[in-house]
Amino acid sequence: MDARYEATWLPIGHEVAGQDPTALAVEHVERQCSEAGARGVLMTSCRRDAATPSLKRFARQHVHVTRRSRSSAFLGGGPVLLDMPDAGLLADAHKLAHGRSLCVIESGAFRLHGWAAATRAVDLMTGERTAPPTNETLRLLDALVFAGNNGWADGPGKRDAQRLLGELAVAIPSLDADFVAGYVISKGVSGEGVKRLRTIWSE
C-alpha cells in the first residue's frame, strides 16, 4: 500500500541547546488537529518515550499508542505524530496514517531520508519538500518492491533482492540500508519484510 497521507518530518540535527527538541513537530500536528477538528494520535515505541514537555502535553490531550497497543486503539482519530521510530514502528505508523497525515521525528538510530524522499515529505525546518529519488534509483527500488511481494521470504524473492541490491550499490554508492528500508516501507512493506531485506543487504 503506497503512502496515502500528507507527510512531514523533523530531521535529526535540528536540536538547539535548552529548547524542547520535539516542539516544532508537536506544534505542527496540533495545528492540523485544530484545523481538522480531530484528536491526534501520538505513536511511540513505549509509553515512557513521550518524555519531552511537548510530547507529554500532546499525549495528555490526544491518543497515545505504542507498538504494544491493541489494533482497535488505532481506529478513528486524526493526524499521526510518530516519535523517533525504528523501521518496524514506521511501518506500523504508515498503515495507521492512511488517509490522514503523518509527521515523523527522526532519530540517529534509524534515518528517514528514504521514507521522506518516497513520500516527498515536507521538512519542518525548511518548509521544503524532500527531493524524490532519481529515475534510475526509482526503477531499481520499485523492482525491489515488486520482487518482495512475499516479503523476500521465498527463494526467487531473495535471489531478486540480492541482484537488485547489488545493482543499487553500484548505481548509487552512497545509498544505505536505512534509505532502502524507508523507501520500501512507504510502499507498504511490513516490518518483518524490512528485517528480511536488511538481512539480505548484510549478506
N, C-alpha and C positions, 0 to 999 in steps of 0.2 A: 504494500500500500504506500504509494508516494505521499509525500508531505502535503497535507491539505489544511494548512494553517498559516497564519501570519507569524513569521519567525523573527525574533530579535535575540541579541546576545550581548553579554558583557565579558569581553576577553580578559584573560589574566594580564596583569601588569598595569592595571588602571589604578591600583590602590594608592591612596595618599595617607601618609602617616597621621594618625589621630582622627581619621574620618571613617565612618561606617562603610566598609567596602561593598556592601550589598545595597546601599540606599538607592543608588541610581536605578537599578533594576526593579526594586520594590516600588518605587515611586511611579515608574513607567507602567507596571502592571496594575497598580492601584488606579491610575487614570483610566486604563482600559476597563476595569471593573465598574468604575463610576459611569463611564460612557455607555456601557452595555447594561447597566442596572443589574449586575450579576455578582455573586460571590466568586472569588477566585479560588484557585487550588494551588497550594504550595506542596511540591514534592521534594522530599529529601531522602537520603539513604536510611536514616533513623531519626527518631523524634528529637534527640538531643542536638542534631545538626542545625536546627533553627536557633543559632546561637548569637547572631548579631542583633542589636536593638531593632533594626527594621524588619528582620525576618521574624523575630519574636512577636512584634506587633501584627505583622501580616498573618501569622499562624493563629493568633487570638481572634482576629476579625474575619477570617476566611476558613477554608477547609484545608487541613493538613494531612497529607497521606505519605506513606513510606512504602518501600518495596515489600514490606510485610503486611500492608493493609489488604483487606478483602477487596476483591474486584468491584463489589457492589458499592463501595465507597467512592468509586471513580465516576459513578453515574451522575449526570447533571453537572451543574457548575459552570463557571465561566473561564476566563483566561488562566493559563497554567504558568506557574513560575517554578523553575527547576534549579536547584542549587547544587553546584559542583558535582555533576554526575560522573559515574563510570559508564562504560558502554551499555551495560545491562539496564541501568536506570534511564539512560537516554532513550533506549528502545521502548521502555515502558511509557515514558512521557510522550514519545512520538505517537503512540496509539491513543493515549489519553487525550491529547490535544486536537485530535481530528475534528475539523470543523470549527475550531476555536482559535486561540493564539498560543504561542509557546515562546517564553523568554527564558534563556538559559544563562546561568552564571558559570563561567569556566573555572576549572581548577588546573593546577600544574600536573596532576596525575593523569588526566585524560584531556587532550587538546581537542577543541571543537571545530577546527578550521575546515575539515571535510564536510561536516554537517552544515556549517554556515555557508560554504560555497554551494552545496547542493540545494539549499533552501533559499539562497540569496538573502540570508538573514541581515537585518539592519544592525550595525554596530552602534550600540547606545552611546559610545564615547564620541563617535564622529558623525553619527546620523546618516552614514552612507551604507549602501547595500554591499555585501561581500561579493567580490567578483566570482563568477562561475568558473569551473574548470575549463581548460582549453578543449577544443573539439576532439583532439586525439585522446586526451585523458578521458573525456566523456565516453568515447567509443569503447575504450577498454574497460572502464568501470561499469558501464551498462552491460557489456558482455559478461563481466564477472557476476553481476547481479542475476542475469539470466541463467548462468551456469549454476547458481546457488538456489534454484527453485526447490531443492530438497535440503537446503541448509548446508550444502557441500558435504553431506554425510555419506553419499554413495561414492563408488569408485570413479565413475565418469565426472561427477561434480568436483571431486578432489583433484582429478587429473587436469580438468579445465582451469580450475583455480590456480594450480601451480604454474601452468603455462601463462595465464593472463597476468598473474602477479609478477612473473619474470619479465614479461613484455612491459609492464608498467614500470618496473625498476630500471629497465634500460631506457625507456622513453622519457621518464621523469625521475632522474636520480634523487631529487630532493623529497620525493613522496615518502611518507612514513605510514606506519601501521594505523596510527590514530586517524589520519586523513581518510584512509580506505574504510576504516570502521565507521566513522561518522557519515561518510557518503552512503554506504550500504544501509545503515540504519534509517537514513532519510527515505530510502526506497522500501522500507517495511521489513527488513531482515531482523530476526529476533536476536535477543541477547545470546542465546545458545548458538545460533548460526554465526554470530560475530566471534564467539570463543573458538569455534572450529576454524574460522578463517584466519584468526590470529595464530593458531597452531600451525596451519599450513604455511603462513607467512614466515614463521620462525624456523621451519624445517630446512 
